[in-house]
Amino acid sequence: MKYTELTVHTTSEASELVADVMWEYTEGGVAVSDSRDVAALMRGESGVYWDYMDDALRIPQGDVLVKCFLRPEAADGAISAIRRSLAAMKARGGLEFGSLEETRRTIDGDDWIDVWKKHFRPIHIGARVVVVPAWIAYAPRAEEAVVLLDSNMAFGTGEHETTSMCLEALQEVLRAGDTVIDVGCGSGILGIAALKLGAGRAYLTDIDPVAVESAAHNAEKNGVAERAVVAHSDLLADAAIKGEVVLANITAEILVRLAPSVPKNLKAGGTLILSGIIESRLPLVKEAFGAEGLTLVREIRKGEWYALVYRR
């Protein structure tokens, strides 16, 4: 479906008011782009952590951009009404609204989903794992562990280097009947692959409810739901859950936060597989997990990304 995207240039002070006006006329949502928010992320004020950021985003921008998405047949009337409301608010004074300059364009709505499905094909990772889109018929060989993915809403298809490194390392260390913990599970690909490879039970956690829904759906699709526990949880919240293998494919800063929790959830002799790390963050992660008494047994690199394998 196509939408008319309306963008209004304003100030940080007025951006919420502009967004409120837009919400009265849109069913497609409102987005606010403010360089102050980027600065807050860089300072860690929001509790969200970034591994790296384009240097261009560090340059303060004067305007705040507020966007809404309108049905094309109603766009002209809605834009006129939004323009009148904003002009009246600006005329009353007391707040700096900036230029209120407008731009509009026509964009595609959910077409990206169809494009994603068109280009996502079976991916062979390591000796046994094959990640297969659920809408594609695939005849596996006897030794292959097929992971069906039916969700495009959460990260983790096997295409990214961090995911493939985790899956390759998992195939090397997993033993039949192991309990596996997948922290920040996204689509559930790592935990589900572990079950398909012979794990006895898998615990999948994520703080994103969309990821939790996606992982639970994919576990059902793969016929492993009875052996999988999918939880909306912040890192490793339950000390009673212990595994022979713990996987965490997140960002470096969050991995560092995770480090003190690992010993209580990783059994003695167990393996920890970490990824989502760029080179500049390697010392930070190594220091954090070394301090917990874990032994680094392998370092893997693909492109600009690293994975670390530890043993307790």
C-alpha positions, 0 to 999 in steps of 0.5 A, a space after each residue: 500500500 502507498 502512503 503520503 509522507 508529510 514532513 514538517 521542520 520544527 524545533 525540539 521544544 515544539 516537536 511534541 505539539 506538532 506530533 500531537 496535531 499530526 496524530 489527529 489525521 493519521 492512521 499510519 503513525 508519526 515519527 520524530 527525528 531529533 538530534 538531541 535524542 541521538 546525543 542522549 543515546 550516545 551518553 547512555 541516558 536512555 538505557 539503550 546501548 550502541 556498538 558504533 555510530 556514523 560520525 555524521 550523526 554526532 553533528 548537531 542538526 538545527 531542525 527537528 523533523 516530524 513525519 506522519 503517514 497519510 492515506 493518499 486519498 485523504 492527504 490533501 485535506 489532512 495536510 491543509 488541516 495540519 497546516 492551519 492548526 500549526 499556523 494558529 499555534 505558532 501565532 499564539 506565541 510563547 513557543 518557538 516553532 521554527 520554520 514549519 517548512 513542509 515536504 511531502 512524498 509518496 512511499 510504499 508501505 509494507 512492500 519491503 516485506 514482499 521484497 525481503 521474502 523474495 530474496 531470503 533463500 535457504 542458508 547453509 551454516 556450518 556442517 549441519 544447520 540450514 536456515 529455511 524460509 517457511 514459505 519455501 519447500 526444501 528437501 533436507 539431507 539426512 544429517 541436516 538440521 533445518 530451522 524454519 523461519 516464518 517471521 520478518 519482525 525480529 533480527 536473526 535469519 543467519 545471513 548476518 555474520 554474528 548469527 552465523 558465527 554463533 551457529 558454527 560455534 554451537 555445532 562444535 560444542 553442543 552435546 545431545 541432551 544439553 540445556 541451552 540458554 539463548 539470551 536476546 533470542 530475537 527470532 529464536 534462531 539460535 535456541 531453535 537450532 540447538 534443539 534441532 541439533 539435539 539439545 534437550 531443552 532451550 530457554 529463549 529470552 528477550 526484552 522485546 515483546 515482538 521478538 518473544 512473539 516471533 521466537 515462540 511462533 518459530 518454535 511452534 513452526 519447527 515442532 520444538 515448542 514443548 522443549 522451548 521456554 520463551 520468556 520476556 525477560 531482561 538478560 538472565 533473570 532466573 538463577 535457577 535456570 542452568 545450561 551447558 551452553 549459553 549464547 548471547 548475540 547482542 551488543 558489546 555494552 549489553 554483553 558487559 552488563 550480562 557478564 556478572 550473571 553468567 556464572 550462576 546460569 552456566 554449569 561448570 564445564 559449560 560453554 559460553 558463546 558471545 557475538 555482536 562485538 566489533 574490534 574496538 569493543 573486544 578488550 571491554 568484553 574480554 575484561 568483563 568475562 575474564 573477571 568472572 573466571 571464564 577461560 577464553 578458548 576461541 576467538 572468531 572473526 567474520 568481516 568487522 564482527 567478532 565472536 568469543 567462545 568461553 569455557 567455565 
